[in-house]
Amino acid sequence: MRAVQLVRWQAEPELREVDEPEPGPGEVLVRVEGAGLCHSDLHVMEFPEGTLPWRLPFTLGHENAGSVAALGAGVRGFEVGDPVLVYGPWGCGTCSQCVRGAENLCTRAADLPGRGCGLGFDGGLAEYVVVPSARLLVRIDGLDPSRAAPLGDAALTPYSAIKAELWRLGPGAQVVVIGAGGLGQVAVQILSALTAARILVADPRPLSRDRALEAGAAVAVASGDDLAGELGREKAACVFDFVGVQETVDLAASLLGTGAHASIVGVGGGSFPLAFGKVPLGASASRPTWGSLPELHEVVALARAGAITLDVEELRLDDAVEGYRRLHDGAIAGRAVVVP
């Protein structure tokens, strides 16, 4: 079969011929019917050799949906043909975080040969992917796999970050979303569905601003200066930064009200200024990473209810490498999904 693999660090991936996998005991073979392209993949490609303890080559793709193609010995609860979404973070399955479903926070992750599907382990940019345990699958009956695939990260990551701060976002509160790309667009939908807060968005791209307004934002502006003026004296109860470079992290800090919170979701490398006098009293910050398996079930329920709809551009496997180039250049407004 064909697969898009990372063969060398600090290099583009390659479309290669590889052996078709077979599931071992306890494993599930999934026929891939949708595999999302993500900025996280771009960051992985850019790491110098030795930064990550993962062996090359491996197949990329950590946002995956499809159908069960074969079951390894001992697997129960699924049948061949069942439509499924693959939970991306793969932990040890037995530590204190994994047993509560938070494999994204696995305390033994450093001892594993990868961080998850498409991250050290072979992922879904191929015709098939082997999932090490049925516990990592979520049923998606009634959902289109190509639309469901990005739920595993593009929806799960903002949902997890927002869920932790829902108590701050009652009537009269203001919430800011910085960066209305793939994750930011979903964040606006989730905030609109689950909170009564006034949603403000900052993004330099006109199309992204228009889509944010359609998704429920009250205000969508191009710059941080415009955003500060729109907030007024009350400032924000919560800011979600889906970019994470130093400029946007500093902007997030400047928009916080007293006792407010900044959630720095983007991995642009910025540092949040928590020193006394840099942010209001009682302000806090967090660095969310992905989300838990129970939260993914909640995300799928929201998608079934129509609260989350993803703007998807479908690509062929042959076009995946070019898709990554376009993603790098900011030429994809929603989410690119490869349909092998």
C-alpha positions as CSV (number, residue, x, y, z in Angstrom):
1,M,0.0,0.0,0.0
2,R,1.0,3.7,-0.2
3,A,1.8,5.9,2.8
4,V,3.0,9.4,3.4
5,Q,6.0,9.0,5.6
6,L,8.5,11.2,7.4
7,V,11.8,9.7,6.2
8,R,14.3,12.5,7.3
9,W,14.1,15.2,10.0
10,Q,13.8,18.8,8.7
11,A,12.6,17.5,5.4
12,E,9.2,17.1,3.6
13,P,7.5,13.7,3.9
14,E,7.5,11.3,1.0
15,L,4.8,9.1,-0.6
16,R,6.1,5.6,-0.5
17,E,5.2,2.0,-1.0
18,V,5.0,0.1,2.3
19,D,3.7,-3.3,3.4
20,E,0.0,-3.6,4.3
21,P,-0.2,-4.0,8.1
22,E,-1.9,-6.8,9.9
23,P,-3.4,-6.5,13.4
24,G,-1.8,-8.5,16.2
25,P,-3.5,-9.7,19.3
26,G,-5.7,-7.0,20.8
27,E,-5.1,-4.7,17.8
28,V,-7.6,-3.3,15.3
29,L,-6.9,-2.7,11.6
30,V,-8.8,0.4,10.4
31,R,-9.4,1.2,6.7
32,V,-8.7,5.0,6.5
33,E,-11.4,7.0,4.9
34,G,-10.3,10.4,6.1
35,A,-6.9,11.6,7.5
36,G,-6.4,15.3,8.5
37,L,-3.4,17.4,7.8
38,C,-2.3,19.4,10.9
39,H,0.1,22.2,11.7
40,S,1.5,19.9,14.4
41,D,2.8,17.7,11.6
42,L,4.7,20.7,10.2
43,H,6.3,21.3,13.6
44,V,7.4,17.6,13.8
45,M,9.0,17.8,10.3
46,E,11.0,20.9,11.3
47,F,12.6,19.4,14.4
48,P,16.4,18.7,14.2
49,E,17.5,15.1,14.4
50,G,17.8,14.0,18.0
51,T,15.1,16.4,19.3
52,L,12.5,13.6,19.4
53,P,13.3,10.0,20.4
54,W,11.3,8.5,17.5
55,R,12.6,6.2,14.9
56,L,12.2,7.0,11.3
57,P,10.5,6.4,9.0
58,F,6.9,6.5,10.2
59,T,3.6,7.3,8.6
60,L,2.2,10.7,9.4
61,G,-1.5,11.5,10.2
62,H,-3.0,11.8,13.7
63,E,-6.6,12.8,12.7
64,N,-8.1,9.6,11.4
65,A,-11.5,8.1,10.7
66,G,-12.6,5.1,8.7
67,S,-14.0,1.7,9.2
68,V,-12.9,-1.5,11.0
69,A,-11.2,-3.7,8.4
70,A,-10.0,-6.6,10.7
71,L,-9.8,-7.5,14.4
72,G,-6.8,-9.0,16.1
73,A,-7.2,-12.0,18.4
74,G,-9.2,-11.2,21.6
75,V,-10.8,-7.9,20.4
76,R,-14.4,-7.4,21.6
77,G,-16.9,-4.6,21.2
78,F,-16.4,-3.9,17.5
79,E,-17.2,-5.7,14.2
80,V,-15.7,-5.4,10.8
81,G,-17.3,-2.5,9.0
82,D,-18.0,-0.4,12.1
83,P,-17.4,3.3,11.4
84,V,-14.8,4.7,13.9
85,L,-12.7,7.7,14.8
86,V,-9.2,7.0,16.1
87,Y,-8.2,8.7,19.4
88,G,-4.8,10.2,18.5
89,P,-2.7,10.2,21.8
90,W,-1.5,6.7,22.6
91,G,-0.3,6.3,26.2
92,C,0.8,3.4,28.3
93,G,-2.9,2.6,29.2
94,T,-2.1,1.9,32.9
95,C,-0.7,5.1,34.5
96,S,-2.9,7.4,36.7
97,Q,-3.6,9.6,33.7
98,C,-4.3,6.9,31.2
99,V,-6.8,5.0,33.4
100,R,-9.0,8.1,33.5
101,G,-8.8,8.4,29.8
102,A,-6.3,11.2,29.6
103,E,-3.7,9.4,27.5
104,N,-2.7,12.9,26.2
105,L,-1.1,13.3,29.6
106,C,0.4,9.8,30.0
107,T,3.1,10.0,32.7
108,R,5.1,7.3,31.0
109,A,5.1,8.8,27.5
110,A,8.9,9.2,27.5
111,D,9.2,5.4,27.7
112,L,7.1,4.8,24.6
113,P,8.4,4.6,21.0
114,G,6.0,7.4,20.0
115,R,3.5,9.9,21.3
116,G,0.5,8.7,19.3
117,C,-0.9,7.8,16.0
118,G,1.2,9.5,13.3
119,L,3.6,10.8,16.0
120,G,6.3,8.1,16.2
121,F,3.8,5.3,15.6
122,D,2.5,4.8,12.0
123,G,-0.5,7.1,11.4
124,G,-3.4,7.3,9.0
125,L,-1.9,8.9,5.8
126,A,-2.2,5.5,4.2
127,E,-4.8,3.1,3.1
128,Y,-4.8,1.3,6.5
129,V,-3.6,2.0,10.0
130,V,-3.2,-0.4,13.0
131,V,-4.6,0.8,16.2
132,P,-3.0,-0.9,19.3
133,S,-6.2,-1.2,21.3
134,A,-9.9,-1.0,20.8
135,R,-10.1,1.4,23.7
136,L,-8.7,4.0,21.3
137,L,-11.7,3.9,19.0
138,V,-14.8,6.0,19.1
139,R,-17.9,5.1,17.1
140,I,-19.0,7.7,14.6
141,D,-22.3,6.2,13.2
142,G,-24.0,8.7,11.0
143,L,-21.0,10.9,10.5
144,D,-19.0,11.3,7.2
145,P,-15.5,10.0,7.9
146,S,-13.8,12.8,6.0
147,R,-15.7,15.3,8.1
148,A,-15.2,13.4,11.3
149,A,-11.5,12.8,11.0
150,P,-10.5,16.4,12.2
151,L,-12.7,16.0,15.3
152,G,-9.8,14.0,16.8
153,D,-7.6,17.1,17.1
154,A,-9.1,20.2,15.4
155,A,-12.2,19.9,17.6
156,L,-10.9,17.9,20.6
157,T,-8.1,20.3,21.4
158,P,-10.2,23.5,21.6
159,Y,-13.1,21.6,23.3
160,S,-10.8,20.4,26.1
161,A,-9.3,23.9,26.6
162,I,-12.7,25.5,26.6
163,K,-14.4,22.9,28.8
164,A,-11.9,23.6,31.6
165,E,-12.9,27.3,31.6
166,L,-16.6,27.1,31.1
167,W,-17.3,28.4,34.6
168,R,-15.8,31.8,33.7
169,L,-18.0,32.3,30.6
170,G,-21.5,33.1,31.9
171,P,-23.8,35.9,30.7
172,G,-22.0,39.2,30.4
173,A,-18.5,37.7,30.1
174,Q,-16.3,38.3,27.1
175,V,-14.0,35.7,25.5
176,V,-11.3,36.2,22.9
177,V,-10.2,33.8,20.2
178,I,-6.8,34.7,18.7
179,G,-6.3,32.9,15.3
180,A,-9.4,31.7,13.5
181,G,-7.8,28.9,11.5
182,G,-8.7,25.2,11.7
183,L,-8.8,25.0,15.5
184,G,-10.0,28.6,16.1
185,Q,-13.0,28.2,13.8
186,V,-14.1,25.2,15.8
187,A,-13.5,27.0,19.1
188,V,-15.9,29.8,18.0
189,Q,-18.6,27.1,17.3
190,I,-18.0,25.4,20.7
191,L,-18.1,28.7,22.6
192,S,-21.3,29.7,20.8
193,A,-22.9,26.4,21.6
194,L,-21.9,26.0,25.2
195,T,-21.6,29.6,26.6
196,A,-23.5,32.8,26.9
197,A,-20.3,34.9,26.6
198,R,-19.7,37.6,23.9
199,I,-17.1,36.1,21.5
200,L,-14.4,38.3,19.9
201,V,-12.0,37.1,17.3
202,A,-8.7,38.4,15.9
203,D,-7.3,37.1,12.6
204,P,-5.6,38.9,9.8
205,R,-7.4,36.9,7.1
206,P,-10.7,38.3,5.8
207,L,-12.1,34.9,5.0
208,S,-11.3,33.5,8.4
209,R,-13.0,36.5,10.0
210,D,-16.1,36.1,7.9
211,R,-16.4,32.5,8.9
212,A,-15.9,33.3,12.5
213,L,-18.8,35.7,12.3
214,E,-20.9,33.0,10.7
215,A,-20.0,30.6,13.5
216,G,-21.2,32.9,16.2
217,A,-18.6,35.6,16.9
218,A,-20.0,39.0,17.8
219,V,-16.8,40.8,16.6
220,A,-14.0,39.7,14.2
221,V,-11.1,42.1,13.7
222,A,-7.7,42.0,12.0
223,S,-5.5,43.3,14.8
224,G,-5.0,43.3,18.5
225,D,-5.3,47.1,18.7
226,D,-8.8,46.8,17.2
227,L,-9.6,44.0,19.6
228,A,-8.6,46.0,22.7
229,G,-11.0,48.8,21.6
230,E,-13.9,46.4,21.1
231,L,-13.4,44.8,24.6
232,G,-13.8,48.1,26.4
233,R,-13.0,48.5,30.1
234,E,-14.3,45.1,31.2
235,K,-11.6,43.2,29.2
236,A,-11.7,39.4,28.7
237,A,-12.6,36.7,31.2
238,C,-10.8,34.2,29.0
239,V,-8.5,34.4,26.0
240,F,-7.7,31.4,23.8
241,D,-4.6,31.8,21.7
242,F,-4.5,29.3,18.8
243,V,-1.2,30.8,17.4
244,G,1.1,30.9,20.4
245,V,4.0,33.1,18.9
246,Q,5.4,35.8,21.3
247,E,3.3,38.5,19.6
248,T,0.0,36.7,20.2
249,V,0.9,35.5,23.7
250,D,1.7,39.1,24.7
251,L,-1.6,40.2,23.1
252,A,-3.5,37.6,25.1
253,A,-1.9,38.8,28.3
254,S,-2.8,42.4,27.5
255,L,-6.5,41.6,27.0
256,L,-7.1,39.8,30.4
257,G,-9.3,41.2,33.1
258,T,-8.8,40.7,36.8
259,G,-8.9,37.0,37.7
260,A,-9.0,36.1,34.0
261,H,-7.3,33.2,32.2
262,A,-5.2,32.8,29.1
263,S,-5.2,29.4,27.4
264,I,-2.2,29.2,25.1
265,V,-3.1,26.4,22.7
266,G,-0.9,27.3,19.7
267,V,2.7,25.9,19.8
268,G,4.4,29.0,18.3
269,G,7.0,29.1,21.1
270,G,5.9,32.2,22.9
271,S,6.3,32.7,26.7
272,F,3.5,34.0,28.8
273,P,4.5,37.0,31.1
274,L,3.3,36.0,34.6
275,A,5.6,38.3,36.5
276,F,4.0,40.7,39.0
277,G,2.7,43.8,37.2
278,K,2.7,42.1,33.8
279,V,-0.9,40.8,34.1
280,P,-3.8,41.7,36.3
281,L,-4.2,40.4,39.8
282,G,-5.5,36.8,39.9
283,A,-4.7,36.2,36.2
284,S,-3.6,32.7,35.2
285,A,-2.4,30.8,32.1
286,S,-2.3,27.2,30.9
287,R,-0.8,25.2,28.1
288,P,-3.5,22.6,27.1
289,T,-2.4,19.6,25.0
290,W,-4.9,17.7,23.0
291,G,-7.8,16.2,25.1
292,S,-9.0,13.1,26.9
293,L,-10.8,10.1,25.5
294,P,-14.0,10.9,27.4
295,E,-13.9,14.4,25.9
296,L,-13.6,13.0,22.4
297,H,-16.8,11.1,23.0
298,E,-18.4,14.4,24.0
299,V,-17.0,16.1,20.8
300,V,-18.5,13.4,18.6
301,A,-21.9,13.9,20.4
302,L,-21.7,17.6,19.6
303,A,-20.9,16.9,16.0
304,R,-23.9,14.5,15.8
305,A,-26.1,17.3,17.2
306,G,-24.9,19.7,14.6
307,A,-23.1,22.0,17.1
308,I,-19.7,21.4,15.3
309,T,-19.4,21.4,11.6
310,L,-16.0,21.3,10.0
311,D,-15.0,23.2,6.8
312,V,-13.1,20.4,5.0
313,E,-11.1,20.4,1.7
314,E,-10.7,16.8,0.5
315,L,-7.4,15.8,-1.0
316,R,-6.1,12.6,-2.6
317,L,-3.2,10.7,-1.1
318,D,-1.1,11.8,-4.1
319,D,-1.8,15.5,-3.1
320,A,-0.9,15.1,0.6
321,V,2.7,16.5,0.3
322,E,1.5,19.5,-1.7
323,G,-1.3,19.9,0.9
324,Y,1.3,20.2,3.6
325,R,3.1,22.9,1.6
326,R,-0.2,24.8,1.2
327,L,-0.8,24.4,5.0
328,H,2.6,25.8,5.7
329,D,1.9,28.8,3.5
330,G,-1.5,29.5,5.1
331,A,-3.4,28.7,1.9
332,I,-5.9,26.3,3.6
333,A,-8.7,28.2,5.4
334,G,-10.4,25.2,7.1
335,R,-9.1,21.7,7.4
336,A,-7.4,19.6,4.7
337,V,-8.4,15.9,4.8
338,V,-6.8,13.2,2.7
339,V,-9.2,10.5,1.5
340,P,-7.0,7.5,0.5
